[in-house]
Amino acid sequence: MDASQLQRRVVIHLDLDCFYAQVEAKRLGIDPSVPLAVQQWSGLIAVNYPARHRGVKRHLNVTEAKKLVPELVCVHVETIGDDEGGHVDAEAAEDDAHDVAGVGVGVPTAEKTDGTSHDKQSRKVSLRRYRRASWRVMSALADRCEHVERASIDEAYVDVTREVDAAVATANAAEIDEMVRDGVRRTGAVVPLTPSTSEHDRRLAIGAHVCAGIRASVLERTGFTMSGGIAHNKMLAKLASARNKPNRQTAVSRRAVTEMMESLPMRSIKGLGGKLGEKVEAALRRVFGEGSGAGGSGRGSSYEGGFPASALASLHPDALSAELEPKTAAWLSRVAAGEDVEPVVANVREGVKSVNAFKSFAAVDDASGVHRWLRVLSGELAERLVEDRVMLRRQPRHLRLEYRAGLKSTHLRDWHAGRTGELTDVKSKSMGFPPTATNRLAAAEKAWRSSDDDAKAGDLQEKNLRRCVEDAAAAIAATATRAFDSLGRDALPSTRVGLSATDFAPTPAEGGGIAKFFSNQPTDAAADDCRRMGGTGKTSASCAPVPERTEGRRKVTALDAFLASKTRDPERREAAEAGGEAYGEYGEYGVKEKEEARGEDGAKEKEEARGEDGAEEKEEEGDVAFVTCARCGETHAAGRDAQEHADYHVALDLSRETSFASAAERPVAVGGGKRRRTGASGSFKAKSLTSFFGKK
């Protein structure tokens, strides 16, 4: 965007007021006027405004806060673990399951609700209540506005430039004047807006009108209040939203930038609160003298002492060249002038790049202690992936194990310098996401949607849902445990472990797979072209010339062999091989070779999935986790297995209509004939037909 476009932008920053406290007050039915704080272990991580007004602040411990406000209600953030010493609160679990309409999966975990005795070493924090509530808010924003960027769990940016342009272009003068008056009436300002003399302020006033409508809509749909900031860029909008909290909004005109930067602590600007801020602060002391900004170091520099944001204008980019990259120095110059060219990137419907679950703990020298945490993390990850699948219709393709073990060579120096979080290295190991877990997550998604569609079957589907999530968690835990054990003693003693689901891909849609690739409804022009080529014109698959059938048995192709290997029924395998000898024992990609090609998630995982009676667990009749094929009657797990089986039928139909040009020609292996090593055993596995037809 050029300079004129940047100045015409209208950007809103929305910040949920004391979000965690709002969620807990709503969940427990506590009046908003009651002092309330959310605690994590012995400290406070969120404090509502009635408690703040009486001196309670974040990072106080519970004992200190209770001395200030004896009637303070402290609610502990939800914790999960192996349930030692805990109990299942059925009512709380039900509230969690239905707190977020259309999102909760209702898998209860042990929780102590009195907020007094949570054991940090045996349990971990879960933010699912706040995550689900955040999704409701972000969905409400995305339904109302086109460009919404989720910045964190409790804040978002909204670019309403198009909405303002549309209002100016379509509304009459009286309607525009009313929008402007309403925006000014509902909005505070660093410097009063003058919409009658400034086109820029007029656009901000219309944006303020839009902001008020968005906040009212979110309050109506979710029950949560938000504070807003309106400006011509993201940085100023974010700074403005914190100006008049709670449940109010503030606008920053171009005339107000200088005054705002002079009154704003430099360390409160996004990006300058950490190590970069420390470097900039040191550079400012060299410019203004060592005695200046004495109170500006450490946590409190964002609120008291330190340098104002306007001081950044005194830093010449050349003065920072030795410590900072040129682009960082240039960014600081823009910040000093209140400029920000960063666009609002719509991402609410896309989701995060990875879904993570982590836990730090006291050093563990026994692998069994890490195994326990991997089970807990796998349960949390499986539950989050069901939510992600339901909301965003995607599934992960890779699983990453992260672990922290051993001390760095510089640990003593880091310890004495107070850098206690840098004493060890965090390492990772990636692997394919377990297919069993993918199938069970697909079954969980289907059970969730079925329970939502059919209220009468809700209880049964809820049980199926819980079982599917537990099965997926078990598959993830088995894969992660094997990966951790393969690291040996290099991973011990361990002080942190984590699991991440990454590399997301869209889930198979109804009628998807290669059946969708070969559409049954070609256009009239395509059908005419098909008939001119010698095809039937009925399906796109028949649009290739159909060669004359040769008498007798035809040569078996690689496709025939592949189909034979995919066929479980021996009689149907023989039918697929009709016309000649198969390659290998069951074809080039036959059953025997496929069994030998099982990787980490193959035969061994199947054995671990057996029940106590030694038989492989089967779903109860009518369980939505499995799908019965209408053509052959076989049953397959919903999701990947069912889709591959449907693809098999399509490919079999194609093989009956099409043969290769020359029987003497060497068969071309599906997927280019390449094999890739899988698993630790050194076996090989051919690419599947699904991967061959993966893209049009």
N, C-alpha and C positions, 0 to 999 in steps of 0.2 A: 504494500500500500504506500502511496505517496503521502506527503505531509498533509495535504488537504483532506485526504481520506482518513488519516489518523485523527485529525482534529474533529472530524464529523462523527466519529464513533461514539456510541453510548454503551458503556459497559457497567454491569451491575455485579457487585459481590454480595452474596448472601451467606450469613453465618448463623447457624442454629444457636440459640441462647442456652448456655449451660446444658448442652445436649444430653450428656449422660444423666444428669439430674432430672431433666425433663422426662426422659424415658422411664426412669425409675418411679417418679411421681405418678406418671400416667399408669404404669403397670400396677402399682400398689394402691392406687386411688387416694393419694395424699394430696391435700389441698396445696396449690402453688404458693400460698402465703406462709406455709410451714418451713422453717429452716431445715434444709436437707443437704447432705453431702454424700458423695459416692466414694467409698474407700477401696483401696487395693492393698491388701495386707494391713500394715499399721498406718499407712499414709492416705491422704485425701487426694483424689485425682480430679474431682469435679465438685463445685460448690455453687448452690443456687443463690440468687440475688438476695433473698431475705437473710440468708446466713452471712453473705458477704457484707451486708450493711451493718452487721454486728461484729465485724472484725475477723471472721473466719476466712482463711485464705487457702488456696491450694498449697500442697506440700507440707502443711502442718500435719502432725500426727493426730490420731483420734483423741488421745488423752488431752493434748493441748487445746484442741477444738472444743471438747466437752467442758473444759474449764471456762472458756469464753461464753459458750452457749450450752448450758446443761440440757436443754430440751432438744438439742440438735439430733435429727434423725440420720443415722449413718447406715447406708445400705452397701453391703459389700458387692463388688462386681462378681459376676458369676464365675465359678471355678469348676474345672473338670479334672478327673483323675481316675484311679482304680477303685474309688469309693471307700478307701480306708477311713473308718471313723465317721463317715457321712451317712446321709439318708436321702432317699428320693422324695422330694416334695412334689406330690402328684399335681396339686393345684398350681404350683409355680410352673411346673413343666407344661401343663396345659395352657397356661397364660402365655408362655414363651412360644408354644406351637402356633397359637392363633393371634399373637400380638400384631403380626404383620400379615394383613390379608393377602393371600395368594403367594406367600413366600415361605412361611414356617413349615418345617418338615416333621416337627413333633417327635423328636428323638430325645427323651428325657435323660438327664445325667444327674448323678448325685450332687446335691448342693446343700450347703448350710446357709440358711436364710437369715440367721440372726446377726451375721456380720461380725462375729466376735472371735472365732477360733479357726480361721482358715490356715492350713499348714502349707507354707510356701514350698517346702521340700517334697511334698507328696502330691500337690495339685498344681494346676496351671490356670492362668486367667483365660477366660473366653469372652470375646466381645460380640457374640452372636446377637444378643438383644439389640445392641446399638447398630450393628451392621444391618440387620433386617429393617430396623426403623429408618436408617439412612436410605435404604433402597426405596422405601415408600416415598420419602421426601424427594429423592432424585427422580423417581418415576413421575411424580406429580409435576416437577419442573420440566422434564422432557416432554410431557404430554401437552404442556402449555406453550413452550418456547422451542425454537429450532436449534439454537446454538447454546448448549449447556455443557459446561466442563466441570466435572466432579473433581474438586481439588483435594479433598480429604473426606473423612467420614462425616464431617459436620459443616462443610462449606463448599460453595460452588460459584462459578462465574457464569454470567449469562450475557451474551452480546445481543442487545435489543435494537441495534442500529436499523435493521430491516423493519422491525415493528414501528419504530419512530418514523422512518421514511414512508411507510405505508399510511400511517396516520396523517402525515403532512400532505400526502398525495390524494387521499380519498375523502378525508373529513372536510366539512365546510368550516368557515372561519369561526363560527360560534362554537362548534364542537371542539376545535383546536384550543380556543381560548379557555373553555371549560376544563380541558385536560391540563392546560398549563396552570390554571388556578388551583386545581385539585392537587397537582404535583407539588406546587409551592406550599400549599396549606399542610400537606402531610409530611413534609420533609424539612429537616434542619439543614443548615448550611454553614460551612466554615466562614464564608463571606456571603451575605445575602445575594440570592440570584436576581438578576435584572432581565427577565425575559422580554420586556418591552423594548429594550435597546440593544440586546445581544442575542444574535441568532444561536450562538453556542449555548447560552443559558436557557434559551427557549427549548432547544432540543433536550437539554438535561431535565428541564421541568416535565416535558412529556415522558422522558424516561423514568422520572420519579413517579409519575402517574402509573406507568406500567409496573414498576417495582412494587408499588402498594397493592396493585391487583394480584401480582404473583404471590406476595406474602399472605394475602387474605385467602387465596386459593389453597396454599399449602396448609394453612391453619385449619381450613374447613375439611380438607381431606385427611389430614394426619393428626391434628390436635397440637402441633408443635409451632412455637413462635420463632421468627427469624428476624435478625437485624440486617439492614441493607446499606450498601454504599453505592452511589451513582457518580460516575466520572467518565472521562474520555479514554481512560486506559485501566488496565488491571491493577497496577500498583496503587494508584490513587483510590480506586474503588475499594480495595481491600483495607487500606488505611482508614477510609471514611466509615466503613461498616462498624468499626470498633469505637467510633466517636460518640455515638448516642445509644448505647445499649442499656436495657434490653428492649426488644420489640419496637424499634424505631429505625429510621433511615436518615442518611445524611448525604448531601450532594457537595461535590467539589468542583467549582468553576475554574476556568483558567486563571482568573484574577486571584484566586485563593491559594494557588500553588505555593507562592513564596512564603506566605504567612504559615501555611501548614508545615512546610519543610523546616521553618525556623522553630516551631513548637514541638516538633516530632523527634523523639530520641532516635539517633542513627541506628542503634542496635535493634530497634523494633521493626525495621524494614526486612521483608522476606529476603533471605539469603545472607543477611549480615548478623545473624544471631549466633553463629558458630565460630569456626576457626578463621573463616574469611573476615568476619567482623573484628576478631582480635588483631589480625594483621593490619586492617584499615585503621583501627584505633591506635595502634602503635605508630603508624605513619602520621596520623593527625597530631600525636604528641610531639613528634619531631618537628612538625610545622609550627605548632602553637606553644611548644615548651613542655617539659616533663611534668610541670605542676598542673597543667590543664587536664580537664576530663578525668580527674583522679578517681572519681567514683564510678567510672564507666566500665570497669572490667568486671567480668563475672555475670551471674544470672541477673542481678538487679539493674544492669546497665540499660535494659530496655525501658525502664520506668523511672529511674532516678539517676542523677549524675550523668557522666559521660558527655558525649558530643551530640549536638542536634544534627539532624539530617542535612541542614543547609551547610554544615562545615565541610561536606564532601566537595563543595565547589572550590575549596582551597587546595585540593589535591590535584596537581598536574599529572596527567598520565605518565609523563617521563619519570616522575618521582616514585612511581610504583612499578616501573618496568623490571626492576631487579627481583621483585617478590611476586608479582602477578603477571598473568598472561596479558597481552595487549587488549584482547577482547574484554577481559574482566575490567581493566582500567577504563576502557571506553564505556562499559556499562555503568561504572560508578559515576562517570561524568553525566550520563543521561539521568541517572537516579537523582543527582543533585539538582537537576533542572526539572524534576517531576515528569520525565519522559519515560515511556515504556511502549515498545513496539510489539511486544509479545501478543499473538492473537489468542482468541478464545477458541479452543479446539474441542468440538463436541465429542464426548467419549462415554456418555452415560449408557448408551446401548451397546458399547463394545466390551466393557468389562476390563479388568486388570490383566496384565500380561502373565502374571503368575498368581496362584492361590497358595498361601503359605501357612505353615503351622510350626512354631518353634518353642523351645523351652531351654532356659539356662538353669543350671543347678550346681550344687557343690560337687567337687571332683568325684567321679565314679570310676573305680578301677576294675569293676566287674562288668562284663558285657551284658549280663542279665539285667543290670540296672538300666542300661541304655535300651534294652529290648522293651522294658516296661514303658518307657517314655515313647518309644516308637509306636506301641499299641495305642497309647492315649492320643498321640498326634495323628495317627491314621484314622481314628474315629472322628476327630475334629475335621480332618481334611475331607473325609468321605461325606460328612454332613454338608460341608461348605460346597463341595462339588455338585451335590444334588441341587442345592439352591442355585448355583451358577448355571447348571444345565437347564433347570426350569425357567430361569429368568432370561438367559442369553442364548439358549439352544446351541451349546457348544460342548466339546469334550476335550480333555487333555490327551496329548500323545506321548508325553515324556514325564518322568518322575525324577526329581533331583533330591539326593540325600546330602545334607550339609552337616558338618560336625566340627567341633573345636576340641583339639587335643594337643598336649605338649606346650611347653613354654618357648616363646621366641628368645633369641639370643640377647635381645635388648630388654628383657622383661624387668631387670633390676632398675635400669635407667628409667623405663616407663613408669614403674611403680613409684619411685621417688619423685617423679615429675607429676604424679597424680593422674597419669593416663592409664587407669586401671582397666579400661575396656580394650586396651591394645596389647595385653600381655601374651595373647595366644593368637595363632593364625586360624582362620576359618577356611576349611577346605570343603570340596563338594565332589560328588560322583553322580553322573546322570545315567539313566537307563530308560528303556521303554516302559510306558505305563502298562500295568498288568491288564491283559485282555479280560480276565475274569472280573476284575474290578469295573472295567468299562461296561461289561454286560449287566452287572448288578446295579450300577448307577442308572443305566438305561431302564432297567426294570423298576427301579425306585421312582424315576421320573414318571413312568407310565402309571404306577400305582398312585402317585400324588395327583396326577391329572384325573384319574378315574374317580378318586375319592372326592375331588372337587366337583366333578360332573354329576355324580350319583350320590346324593346325601345318604340314601338308605344303605349303601354298601360302604359307607365311610369307615366304620369300625374295622371291617375286614381288610380294606385297603390300607388302613393305618398300620395294622399288624404286618401286612406284607411289606409296607414301606420301611418299617423299622428293621425287619429281617433283611431286606435288601441292602440297607445302609450298613448294617452290621457285617454282612457278607463281603461287601465292598471294602470295608475297613480291614477285615481279616486278610483279604488278598493283598491290599496295600502293605499291611504290616509284615506279611510273609516275605514279600519282595524286598522291602526296606531292611528287614532283619538279615536276610541272606547277603545283601549288599554290604551292610555294616560288618558282618562277620568276616567277609572276604578281605576286609582291610587289615585284619590281624591286630597285633599289639600297637601298630602305628596310630590307631584311633583311641588308645587308652593311655592314661586316664582321660576321660571325657568330661567336659564342663558345659557343653551345649550340643543340642542335636535338633535338626529341623527337616521338614519335608516340604517340597514345593511341587505343585502340578503346573506344567508349562506346555508351551507349543500347542495352543488350542486350535481346534478345527471344528467347523459346523457339524452338528449331529445329523445323521441320515434323516431325510424328510420322508413323509409318506409318499409312496410311489417313486422313491429315489433309486439309486444304484444304476446299473447299466440298462435297466428297463426304461429309465427316463432318457438315457442317452439315445436309445433306439426308439424314438417316439412313434406311437401308433397312429398319429394324426398329422401326416405331412400336409403341406400346403398344396393347392391345386397345381401350381407351377412345379413344385418338387415332384408330385406324383406323375405329371406329364414327362418330366425329365427322366424319372425312374423307368417309365414304360419305354421311352426311346432307347434306354440303355439295355433293355431286355428284361427288366425286372417286372414284378407284378403290379407295382404301384400301390400296394395295400399298406406296406410298412416301410419305414426307412431302412430297416435291416435287409429288405428284399431288393433294394435299389441297386445292388451290384448285379452284374450279369450272372444268371443262374446257369452253370455249365451242365451239359447233358450228363445224365447218370451213366456210368459204365456198367456193363453187365458184371455180375458176380460181386465179390467182396472187394470193397475199396480199401485203399491203404489207410491205416490209422494215422491220424495227425497228432501233433502235440496237444491240440485242443481236445481231441477225443481222449487222449491219455489223462489230461488234466481233469476232464469230467469224470473219467473212471475213478480217479483217485478221490474225487469229492463225493462219490456215491457210496453210501454205507451198505446198501442192499446188494449182496453178491449177484442176484439175478439182474438187477438194473445195471450193475457194473458190466456184466457180460453183454447186455443189450447195447451199452454205450461203446463197447469194444467190437461190436459186430462189424465184419468186413475185413479183418486182418489181425495180425499179431500185435500185441501191445509191446511197448518198449519197457524193458526192465521187468521186474516181477509183477508190478501192477501198472505198468506204463512209466514213461520217463519221470513223471512226478507222482509215482504210485503211493499207495497207502503205506507200504513198508518204509519207504524213504521218508515219508512225511512223519511217521512215528519217530524215526531216528533223528529227525530235524528239530524235535522239541527243544526249546531253550529253557531259560530259567522259569518261565511261566507256563511250561508245558506239563509233562507227566507228573513231575514232582509236586507242582501246585495242585494238580487234580487229586493226588493222593492226600494232600493236606486238607482238601475240602471234604473228605469223607466224614460221615457222622460217627458217633460212638459205636454203632452196631457194625461198622466196617463197610457198609454199603454206601454208595454215592448218594448223597441227599437228592431227593426229587421234590418238586413243588407239588403242593396239594392241588386237587382237581379244581380247575377254574382260576388258578393263580395267574395273575397277569404278567408274571415275570417271564413266562414262556409263551411262544407263539406256535400254533399248529398250522402247518402248510396245507392249504386247501387242495393242492394238486397231488401230493403224495402221502399226506398224513403224518409226516415226520414232525417232531417237536424240537424247537430250537430256542435258545435264550433270546429274549427281545434285544434289539440293538444290532450289534455288529454280526453276530452269528446268524440271526434271522435274515439280515440283508444279504449276506454272502450266499445263503441258501437260495434266496429269491434270484440272485444273480446267476446261480448255477442253472436254474431252470431256463432262464433267458438264453444263456450260452448254449445249453443243450439243444434248444429249439434252433438256434443259429447254426449249430454244427450239422443239423439234419438238412439244412437248405444249402449250405456252402461247403465246398471242398477246395483244396489248394490246386493251383494250376497244373502242377506236375507231381505225379506220384513218386517220381524218382528224386524229386527235390528234397533236400534234407529238411526235416521239420524245424520250424523256427520256434524256439522256446518262448512261452508267454513271459512278457516282461523283458525281452531281449536276451533271455537265456542266462543272465548273470545270476550268480549265487552269492549270497553274503553270509558271513560268519555270524552266528547268533549264539548267545549264551557262553558259559565258561567251558563247555565241553568240547568246543571246536567243531561242532556239527554245522551243517549247512542247511539253508532254508531258501526255497525259491520264492520269487515275488508272486503274490496272488493275482488272480484275474481282476480283483477289485482294484488293485494298484495300477494294473494295465489300463483299465478304463477309468482312471481317477479323474481325468480332465477331458473336456470336449476338445 
